[in-house]
Amino acid sequence: MKNNVIWPFRLVPAYCSGAWVAALLLRAATAHGQSSTATTVAIDPAKTYQTIDNFSASDAWSCQFVGQWPEAKKNAMADWLFSTEVGPGGQPKGIGLSMWRFNIGAGSAQQGEQSGIKDEWRRAESFLTSANTYDWTKQAGQMWFLKAAQQRGVRQFLGFLNSPPVQYTVNGKAYATDAKTNLAPEHYADAATYMAKVVAGVKQTTGITFDYLSPVNEPQWDWSDGGQEGTPFRNAEIAGLTKALNAQLVQQNLPAKILLTEAGKLNYLLATEDKPERGDQINAFFKPSSPTYVGNLPRVAPIIAGHSYFTTSPYPQAVAVRQQLADKVQQMQGLRYWQSEYCILGDNAGEINGNKRDLGIGPALYLACTIHNDLVVANAAAWQWWVAISPYDYKDGLIYIDHNKTDGAYHDSKMLWALGNYSRFVRPGAVRVAAQLAQKATPEQQLLVSAYRDAASKQLVVVVVNSSNEAAALNLQLDKKAWLPQRTYTTSATANLAPTPAPRAKQPVRVAPQSITTLIGNLR
């Protein structure tokens, strides 16, 4: 994640681009009796798009401390994040994340104040000791959450590095100097050996195998301010490190796949832009004629990963860059796209500001719009949030805690449950299918609908984001016949995945104002 900064802010009460104007128009239409007409949604399960791999979040940076909080509190937070169980009345206990991202630290925590990273919460332990041995008792709080995820049914795990271990960096720190790559080529093999040993050591200690390893993070940024662990990389350097890591994984017979490249924003996957030698990354790594091609290596996942920061507003631009991304990925046979990190950051064209935590429905609606566009326009096969648990005054957490290392209060947010409208019900292996609104899409679109076919359960899952201040009525048509869900789950200002019974036959499905609603029903 790029460090949070203060951005200019205009007070515009909007969640999708232009939503405020559209809300005014809709209220005017209501005054003339035009809002009672149901909107038809045509669903075609035979027209398929991407297969969903997972929904995820990361343990950075709070879990190193929260994992050592009192048992009842950390278990309650783990339930919110991972549980697929239901309570009384069918109320979900949690959002059922299907993958968990583990921050493999570079050792800045062992360096303490000498690390140069002033915020203790943004330092991270390393399993590698100063004696060049491995201590698997390190990162104990994170290991607790790793096992808690597995115990609650999570089956996919990813280990990511923001920086190589400080033993191998050029400056001996976990962040760069003068925007220069902080890993010299002579240490590629050392860093690769470290990552492979972590995969083997975590498996030996917990029984959990990382399915994926992400060796670089946002290589376009300079990472020279000591705000957190991080280093820039050029494409040629990423290729060199990837080849070394691939060789180690093969040599040690480890099944983990390498995930590239966690680009700082989507544009860098498509073009060089302002980062020479650090952009155009789809071509750089997955075009066979490229000098940095690594797509043929056996441990490289056929996935390109990027972060949705700075590309979510205004709405027309958000759609345009995602359409370009989808088209580009489609040109590379067998390649798929993961949105691998996001929180609400920056000014977002004046629509919503990333500063100041907000547990309410406003940020949740903005988040849901972003998830929708990433899945429906960019064809993302995975969608992953940044920090699962935050002590900060930003819109960066699903769960918020007191800035206390040993104990404190904790709070869920509407962003947690909005993500749950997708993650809890759109499970790995589900296939996105066509869902078309009868009304013409506009730049101020406030009603967003996507649909997913789950072959394992033979269910159809439909997610509706209604950013309007007015309720919506939907006629759901499947093969030109009415389709009614058996169950609906709504997140709104007053509800968190609240279950409601199926609507009556031949009646439109009502969707509450300013809500995210998941509809579930069997396919005939």
Secondary structure, DSSP 8 states (H G I E B T S, - for coil): --------------SSTTHHHHHHHHHHHHHTT-TTS-EEEEEEEEEEEEE--EEEEE-TTTHHHHTTS-HHHHHHHHHHHH---B-GGG-BSS---SEEEEE---SHHHHGGGGS---GGG----SB-TTS-B-TTSSHHHHHHHHHHHHTT--EEEEE-SS--TTTBSSSSSB-STT--SB-GGGHHHHHHHHHHHHHHHHHHHS---SEEE--S-TTS---SSSSSB----HHHHHHHHHHHHHHHHHTT---EEEEEEESSTHHHH--TT-TTT--HHHHHH-TTSTT--TTSTTEEEEEEEE-TT-S-SHHHHHHHHHHHHHHHHHSTT-EEEEEE----S-GGGT--SBS---SHHHHHHHHHHHHHHHHTS--SEEEEEEEEE-SSBS-EEEEE-S-SS---EEE-HHHHHHHHHHTTS-TT-EEEEEEESS---TT--EEEEEEEETTTTEEEEEEEE-SSS-EEEEEEETTEE---SEEEEEETTEEEEEEE---TT--EEE-SSEEEEEEEE--
